[in-house]
Amino acid sequence: MIFGFARNSDGALTSLDINPAMPEAQNGNFYCPYLSATDSADHVVVPVQPMSNASFEPSGAYQLATYTADSSGNLTTNSTYSNMPKVLVAGVTSVSMSPSGELLAVGGTAGLQVFHFNGANPVTHYTGLLTNLEVDQMSWDSDNHLYAISQSGASFSCLRLLRPATARLRARRTRLRSRRT
């Protein structure tokens, strides 16, 4: 189930009375949504995990559903199991939209992947896995550079992904060891 909220002028949140449809799933499955990211227009992307109707266990990789919001917050989608890309990051831990609204970063237990975000149209692949480190948090700067944090075991890594004019992503990895006191 997807929930929606509106922020009041005093900062408080009010629940929206919405019940958006989930994407059409493959026969014998349903989708379980987890997290979301938005562009600056009226679009939302939601990672959805296919689940078995019979066992309620995951039955495949996360996929990326897109929604369009109307002025009341109602969401509509044209996403189906056949037009949503699958992610390579295993368990999704974070999703983040670039300031331009053109790129979507998806972090997970098996790494980091970037997609082209196409508004109401299906998301498309841009990169494969850029790292095999678990990615716990991500943030974009105003120049569309992506920063990702991985806290795995006794170390902490910061990944900086640059988007040069050639539109290729390069990863720089800084590894910081935790100090024992």
N, C-alpha and C positions, 0 to 999 in steps of 0.2 A: 504494500500500500504506500502511496506517496501522499505526504501531507504538505499543505501550503500555509504560509503565514504572511500577514501584512504588517508593516511597522507603522504604528501610530505616530502622530506628531510629537507625543511625549516620550517616544522611544519604546513603548510597550508593544508587544506582539499580540496580534489577534489572529486566531485560527480561521482559515478560509474554509468555506463549506464546498470543497471540491472532491471529486472522486474520479481521477483520471484513469483511463483504460490502460492496462498493461499491454505491451506489444504482443502480437500474435506469436505464440510459442509453437514449437514442433509438437506433433501429436504425442500425448503422454507426459508432457511437461508443462510447467508454469514458470513465471519469472519472479524472482525475489530482488527488489531494488535495494541498492546500497550507495549512499552518498549522491552528490550532484554538483554540477558546475553550470554557471550561466554566462552568456555573452552580454554585451551592453544593450542588445536589442530586446527581443522577447523569446529567446530560445534557451532551453535547458537540456543538458545531457545527463543521463542517469545510467551508471553501470548496473546491469541486471544479470543475475546468475540464474541459468536454467536449473530447475529443480524437478525431480521425478514426482509425478502425481502419486505413484504407488508407495514410494519410500520416504518422500520428503528430503532426500539426499541430493546434493549437487550432481548434475548429470552432464556437465560440460563447462567450458571456460566462460568467464564473464563476457558479456557483449555490451555495446554502447548504444543505448536508445536515445533518440532525440525527440523533444517536445517543443511545441509552440504555445506560448501563454497569451490569452486574450486580456483585455483591460480589467476583467474581474478575477484574473488568476486561474481561470480554467485552462487545463492543459489538453492538447490533442497531439496525437502521434500517427505517423505513417510507418513506424518501425515494425519490422517483423523479424523472425529468426533468420530469414534468408537475406535481409539487406543490412543487418547490423554486424559490424566487424567484431571479431573475437580479439581479446587482449592476450598478450603473452606473459603478463606479470603475475600470474597465478592469483592469489588472494588480493583483491584491490584494497589498498590502505589509504589512498589519497587521489583526488582528481583536481586539476587546476586549469582554468582557462587563461590564455594569454590576454594581455590588455587589448591587443588588436582584434581578438575574437576569432583569429584564424587558426590557432593551434590549441590543442587540448593535450595536457600531460596526464598520464595515468601511472601512478606508482603502486607497487605491490610487493608481496613477499618474495617475488622472484626478479624484481628489477624495475625498470622505468622505460616507458614507451611514449612516443609522441604521435598524435594523429592530426590530420587536417579537420577542422570543424567547419561544416558547411551549412550552418543555420538549421532550417527545417529538413534539409536533405540529409541522407545518411553520412555519418562520419566516415572518413577514409584513412587508410594507413599512410603514415609519413615515414616512420622509422620502425626498425625491429627493436629488440631490447638494447638499450644503451648502456646498461650495467646489469650485473647479476646480483648486486647488493640489494637487500631489502630497502625500499624507500619509504620513509615514515612521514615526511612532510615535504611540501613543495611550495615555491612562491616565484612569481615572475616580477622582474623590475619593469620600469616604464619603457625600456628599450627592447622588450620581449626576450630578455635573457632569463633562463630558467635556473633556479637554484633548488637543489634537492638535498635533503638531510637523511642520512642513514645511521641509525644507532643499532649496531649489531654486535653482540657479544661484549667484549671489553674495549671496543674501539668505536669511534665516531667519525663518519666521513661526510664531507661536504662536496657535492658535485655541482659544477657550474657548467651549464650547457650554453654555448654561444651560437648565435644564428648570424653568421656573416652574410655578406651580399650574395654569396653563391647559394644561399638557402640550404647549406649543409649544416648539420649539428656536429659540434665537437665537444667531447666531454673532458673536463679537467677534474681531477680527483685530488682532494687534499685529505690526508688521513691524520687524524689527531688521536693520539693514544691517551687514554685516561690515566691520570696520575694516582698512585696509591699514596695515601698519607697515613 
